[in-house]
Amino acid sequence: MFDVMEDVFCPGRKHIRIERERQEMCLDDIGDADPGKGPIDLDSGHVTIRLGRG
């Protein structure tokens, strides 16, 4: 109920709330995007698959 009233009187907050919800669902692994150090090497055509422990 509060979100509906907030959307009516402060429409910009709706976008902020939606973006926060999106960011909660999105996970960025820091360091995985480093070229040449990640699991996929496009230049050589090799993919490294590491099995997790357990």
Sequence and secondary structure as in RCSB ss.txt:
>XXXX:A:sequence
MFDVMEDVFCPGRKHIRIERERQEMCLDDIGDADPGKGPIDLDSGHVTIRLGRG
>XXXX:A:secstr
 HHHHHHHH HHHHHHHHHHHHHHH    TTTTSTTTSSEETTTTEE       
